[in-house]
Amino acid sequence: PWDYLQDVPLLWYGPGIVPAVGSVDTPVTLADIAPTQAKMLGFGFDAPDGHPLAEIPKPQTPPPLIVTLVWDAGGRSVLDAYPNDWPVLKSLIDKGVWFDHASVGSSPSITPASHATIGTGAFPMHTGQTDAEFRLGKNLVRAGALGPVLLMEPTLADLYDRAMGNEPLVG
């Protein structure tokens, strides 16, 4: 995979929860997102490929809301090509933790595979989400058309929701 397909922006932001560290050089991947969110929730979660990020501490109490915003097809190459067109994101870097060396971490770096990695902490070889389309019998089916039925690893959201008696609002 080429750098422009792999290098992604990764910012953790949350006043009072995520420290205002700014840019860090730690190499991380999308598989580190779910384990880090689990750490923030105080929830045991063993991800096949990801690890909780040391720069994001476990808060004394879990945050009331975690939002994961995915900027699909908006890698670092897009930010580099248009350096003046993302002032809000740029203004948040010093107020959170910005990983200068974040990457998708696997190939292909396509939406279904990357989103599955974000939610499970697992790369495509473990999630089964290896492409945008799958052959099922004689049919070619888009990865999202069947929902998560083909996902071979559980998501953090599903496990946490079940463990908390379906009380969290997960979407």
Secondary structure, DSSP 8 states (H G I E B T S, - for coil): --HHHHB---EE--TTTS---EEEEEEEEGGGHHHHHHHHHT-----SS----TTS---SS--S-------TT--HHHHHHSTTS-HHHHHHGGGSEEEEEEE--SS---HHHHHHHHHHS--HHHH---SSEEEETTEEEEGGGGGGGG--S--HHHHHHHHTTT-S---
